[in-house]
Amino acid sequence: MHHLTTPAPSFKSLLPSPPRHAPFLPNPRLLSLPPLPYSPSAAAGHSIHSFGLTSRDTDLSSSSAHCSTSLRNDAAVSHGKLRSFGPKVVDVATLGNLCVDIVLNVPELPPRQRDARLAYMERLSASPPDKRFWEAGGNCNVVIAAARLGLHCATIGHIGGEIYGQFLLDVLRDERIRMVEMTEDGDAVDTSSAAYETLLCWVLVDPLQRHGFCSRADFREDPAFSWMSKLSGPAKMAISQSKILFCNGYGFDEFSPGVVVSALDYAIEVGTSVFFDPGPRGRSLSNGTVEEQHALRQLLKMSDVLLLTSDEAESLTGIGDPVLAGQELLQNGVRTKWVIVKMGSKGSILVTASTISCAPAFKVDVMDTVGCGDSFVAAVAFGYIHNLPFVNTLAIANAVGAATAMGCGAGRHVATLERVIDILRESNIQEDDAFWKELLVRNVKTDHEVTFLSNMALNGSSNSPSHATLRNVVSELLPKLESARLEGKLAC
């Protein structure tokens, strides 16, 4: 399976509301998978406290008791200070990167030349496709995958009031995910402006099943929501009640560096762990404006967990070895506890100050790699929250990424809990002995405990890693996932 995204360029943008006609033919890639019911996290013993939301937020009060919400605009701020609302009852909250993906088969991917790409975009915009080709994208993939693992999720960002925004709200509501608006009722914003509309991203697939991601943000000099200058009260409340705040590089396409850093600083202030995945934007941010470079440095230093592909890790560190690159990022961090390097069909690595954990990928029939990395993040959050052993966290993350790869597209088509359980039970891993032996031999040190997930058990030494048996890891993971599945059925 693949955790890596395809090398095609990724762009995001605002597009106008679609005309009434929709001339495109049905897309055979868009399969309709039934949404998996939401189930509460393992920490369901906590009572759920509502936090202040605006009238645009998703109201789940008619669902089950564990996800009831009370919408009160006056609850967010008191005398300029945030009120205390009890325990952290949200497992994962994401910051920004909310968009509608328009998934289409095309004869060829967008050209790389700027003018030609703009002309390509104009042709796409002239005839938007039918709603059947719409899908929730961006960080919706993370929270949908996390909710299906039984985590209580919220997403913080901006969604416009047009039909695209309503579509996203409906999807999030169906998946039992709370939407928290970044703007407040008192903000002076022209809601009729195109700059207020929901972000769209065209996901284009050529006959060879290669992906291109294209939108008008490729031609913008400023973030899509540059009118947003601060975190709203509801956004702060959501961060304060969350165990994890997930940010990625695409957030800079929407928010100014100052807004992103303010979310990071506030999460640290209220004791919320920060996950950061720079993604392909990491390279451009490292060469961007002074503000962008500062924001990237802060996120790399102050996040609790960093997630990168091996190419992205090399780009940011100049080190080709994924283990050494992970250790470099860890050493340069201030609050960094984990660095996770995703290596596509090879598997993944988790590096801490004293350990190196490695897990090969699962063998599956790959149909589509879109959303695999996002699903992987959701499962890492599951392992982090449940305090799983490092190699167990990698195993479930690889399984969730593989489950998504078996479907068509992301959004509502990301991994289902049933498919993840099936993959773990089958326990068919891609053991590339030569690759892992070469990687581990040159990185085994006496001061690092090295653990490798495999089908056989071996005790490690100063010159070889310990082997965690896949059978034992799966036997530890399945009860947790079966419990999440049962709770999900009860929640319905």
TATAPE-V109355 format. One record per pair of residues at least 4 apart in sequence whose ideal C-beta (glycine too) atoms are under 6 Angstrom apart, sorted by the first residue. I is the first residue (numbers start at 1). J is the second residue. D is the distance in Angstrom with one decimal. If there is no record, write none. Layout:
i-><I/I>
j-><J/J>
d-><D/D>
This chain:
i-><1/1/1/1/1/1/2/2/2/2/2/3/3/3/3/3/3/4/4/5/6/8/8/10/10/11/11/11/11/12/12/12/12/12/13/13/13/14/14/14/15/15/17/18/22/22/23/24/24/27/27/29/31/33/35/35/35/36/36/36/37/37/37/38/38/38/39/39/39/39/39/40/40/40/40/41/41/41/41/42/46/46/48/48/49/49/50/50/51/51/51/52/52/52/52/52/52/53/53/53/54/54/54/54/56/57/57/57/58/58/58/58/58/59/60/60/61/61/63/64/67/76/76/76/77/78/82/85/88/88/89/90/90/90/90/91/91/91/91/92/92/92/92/92/93/93/93/93/93/94/94/94/94/94/95/95/95/95/96/96/96/96/97/97/97/97/98/98/98/99/99/99/99/100/100/100/101/101/101/101/102/102/102/103/103/103/103/104/105/106/108/109/109/109/110/110/110/110/111/111/124/129/134/135/135/136/136/136/136/137/139/140/140/141/141/141/141/142/142/142/142/143/143/143/143/144/144/145/145/145/145/146/146/146/146/147/147/147/147/148/149/150/153/154/154/154/155/156/156/156/157/158/158/159/159/159/160/160/160/160/161/162/164/165/172/172/180/180/180/182/182/182/183/183/184/189/191/201/201/202/203/204/205/206/217/222/223/223/223/224/225/231/231/231/236/239/239/239/239/240/242/243/244/244/244/245/245/245/246/247/247/248/248/249/249/249/249/251/251/255/255/257/257/257/260/261/261/264/267/267/273/274/274/275/276/276/276/277/278/281/282/282/283/284/285/285/286/288/288/298/299/301/301/302/302/304/304/305/306/306/307/307/308/308/308/309/310/310/310/313/313/313/314/314/317/317/319/319/319/322/322/323/323/326/326/326/327/329/330/330/330/338/338/339/340/341/342/343/345/347/347/347/348/348/349/350/350/350/351/355/356/356/357/357/357/357/358/359/359/359/359/359/360/360/360/361/361/362/362/362/362/362/363/363/364/364/366/367/367/368/368/369/370/370/371/371/371/371/372/372/372/375/375/375/375/375/376/376/379/379/379/380/383/383/388/388/391/391/391/392/395/395/396/399/399/399/400/400/402/403/403/403/403/404/404/407/408/409/410/415/415/417/421/424/424/427/427/433/436/437/440/440/444/446/450/451/451/452/452/453/453/454/455/456/457/457/458/460/460/460/468/478>
j-><361/362/364/366/402/405/344/345/369/372/405/342/344/372/373/376/401/309/344/373/211/211/212/213/280/214/215/217/218/199/201/215/217/253/215/216/217/194/197/224/125/200/162/128/129/130/127/129/130/105/133/408/408/413/174/175/412/148/416/417/488/491/492/147/176/491/150/484/487/488/491/44/66/152/487/91/150/151/152/386/87/89/66/89/85/86/69/70/85/237/241/72/75/76/233/234/237/57/71/234/181/184/185/234/181/179/180/181/169/172/173/178/179/69/67/69/68/69/67/491/176/233/234/237/233/83/236/241/241/243/241/152/154/241/242/151/152/243/385/146/151/153/244/381/154/156/238/242/245/139/142/143/155/246/156/247/251/263/157/251/254/255/138/139/250/251/138/157/159/137/138/199/201/134/164/200/135/137/201/203/129/133/202/133/135/203/409/204/205/204/206/204/206/212/117/120/212/214/116/117/202/133/167/409/411/140/168/171/411/201/155/144/411/371/374/410/414/246/374/377/378/147/153/155/177/175/414/375/378/414/415/151/153/378/381/153/175/176/177/417/382/484/177/178/180/238/179/180/235/238/182/182/225/165/168/198/165/196/197/198/165/197/198/198/177/179/234/235/238/228/232/235/187/189/232/227/196/213/215/214/213/212/211/210/253/226/254/255/256/254/254/235/236/262/266/245/266/267/272/270/272/385/273/275/381/267/272/274/275/251/276/277/279/278/279/281/282/255/260/259/260/291/292/295/295/295/298/302/272/274/304/303/304/305/299/303/306/307/282/285/312/316/315/288/292/296/296/292/293/302/303/333/334/334/335/335/337/338/329/339/340/377/312/313/341/342/322/341/343/322/325/341/320/325/325/328/324/325/328/341/349/356/443/339/341/351/351/339/336/339/351/350/352/351/350/349/348/347/361/359/360/361/359/394/358/357/390/394/356/449/448/450/390/391/394/451/452/391/394/395/398/453/429/430/431/398/430/398/399/402/423/429/428/430/402/406/405/406/408/408/409/405/409/410/375/404/410/414/401/404/405/400/401/404/414/415/397/401/396/397/400/397/388/393/392/393/451/453/468/473/453/473/477/420/423/424/415/420/423/415/419/420/423/414/415/413/413/413/414/419/420/485/481/474/477/470/474/437/440/441/444/465/450/462/465/466/468/465/467/468/470/467/470/467/467/469/467/464/465/466/473/482>
d-><5.1/5.9/5.0/5.7/3.8/4.4/5.1/5.4/4.3/5.8/5.9/4.0/5.7/5.3/5.5/5.4/5.0/5.2/3.9/5.9/4.5/5.3/4.2/4.0/5.7/5.2/4.5/5.3/3.9/5.5/5.1/4.8/4.4/4.8/3.4/3.1/3.8/5.6/5.2/5.8/5.7/4.4/5.1/3.5/5.8/3.8/5.8/4.2/5.9/5.8/5.5/4.7/4.8/5.2/5.2/5.8/5.9/4.5/5.0/5.7/4.5/5.8/4.5/5.1/2.8/5.8/4.3/5.2/4.0/3.1/5.3/4.0/4.6/5.9/5.7/4.7/5.8/5.0/5.1/5.9/4.9/5.3/5.7/5.1/4.9/4.3/5.2/3.9/5.3/3.9/5.4/5.5/3.4/3.3/5.9/5.3/5.2/3.6/5.2/4.9/4.9/6.0/5.9/5.7/4.3/5.6/5.7/5.9/5.9/5.6/5.2/5.4/4.2/5.7/4.6/5.4/4.9/5.3/4.9/4.8/5.6/2.9/5.2/5.3/4.3/5.1/5.5/5.9/5.6/4.8/5.7/5.5/5.0/5.1/4.2/3.9/4.8/5.3/5.6/4.9/5.5/5.0/4.8/5.0/4.5/5.7/5.4/3.9/5.3/3.9/5.4/5.7/4.8/4.7/5.4/4.8/5.6/5.3/4.5/4.1/4.8/5.7/3.9/4.2/4.5/5.4/5.5/4.2/5.9/4.7/4.4/3.9/4.9/5.4/4.7/5.3/4.5/3.4/5.2/4.7/5.9/5.7/5.0/5.5/5.7/4.5/5.4/5.7/5.3/4.7/5.8/5.9/5.2/3.7/5.3/4.9/5.0/4.6/4.0/5.6/5.7/4.2/5.8/5.7/3.8/3.8/5.8/4.4/3.8/5.6/6.0/5.9/6.0/4.5/3.5/4.6/5.5/6.0/4.7/5.3/5.3/6.0/4.1/5.1/5.0/5.1/5.4/4.1/3.7/4.6/5.7/4.3/5.1/3.8/5.8/4.8/5.3/6.0/5.6/5.2/4.9/3.0/4.9/4.2/5.7/5.2/5.7/4.6/5.0/5.4/5.8/4.9/5.6/4.1/5.3/5.3/4.3/5.5/4.1/4.1/5.6/5.8/4.1/4.3/4.4/5.2/5.2/5.8/4.4/5.9/5.4/5.4/4.8/6.0/4.7/6.0/5.1/5.9/5.0/4.8/6.0/4.4/5.8/5.1/5.2/4.3/5.5/5.6/5.6/4.9/4.9/4.6/5.3/5.5/5.9/5.6/5.7/5.3/5.6/4.2/5.3/5.9/5.0/5.8/5.3/4.6/5.1/5.3/4.5/5.5/5.2/4.4/5.3/4.5/4.2/3.0/5.5/5.7/5.5/4.1/5.4/4.1/5.2/3.8/5.4/5.0/5.6/6.0/4.1/5.1/4.3/4.4/5.4/4.5/4.7/4.0/5.7/4.3/3.1/5.5/5.4/5.6/4.9/5.8/4.8/4.3/5.9/3.4/6.0/5.5/5.5/5.3/4.7/5.8/5.2/5.8/5.1/4.6/5.7/4.8/4.8/5.9/4.1/4.5/6.0/4.9/4.5/5.5/4.9/5.9/3.9/5.3/5.3/5.9/4.5/4.7/5.0/4.1/5.7/4.3/5.7/5.9/4.4/4.0/5.1/3.7/5.7/4.9/5.4/5.0/5.8/5.8/5.9/4.7/5.1/4.6/5.2/5.8/5.5/5.2/4.1/4.4/5.8/5.1/5.2/4.4/4.9/5.6/5.6/4.7/5.4/4.7/3.9/4.7/6.0/4.9/4.8/5.9/3.7/5.3/5.6/4.1/4.6/5.0/5.4/5.3/4.9/5.7/5.8/4.3/5.4/5.6/4.6/5.2/4.6/5.2/4.7/6.0/5.7/5.1/5.9/5.7/5.9/4.8/5.8/5.0/2.8/5.1/4.4/4.9/5.1/4.8/5.3/4.2/5.1/5.2/4.8/4.2/4.8/3.9/4.0/5.0/4.1/2.8/4.2/4.9/5.1/5.1/4.7/5.3/5.9/5.1/5.6/5.1/4.6/5.3/4.8/5.4/5.5/3.4/4.1/4.8/5.7/4.8/4.5/4.5/5.9/4.6/5.5/5.7/5.4/5.3/5.5/4.9/6.0/5.1/5.7/5.7/5.7/5.8/5.8/5.4/5.3/4.8/3.7/5.0/5.4/4.5/5.4/5.3/6.0/4.7/5.5/6.0/5.5/4.6/4.1/5.6/5.0/3.4/5.8/5.8>
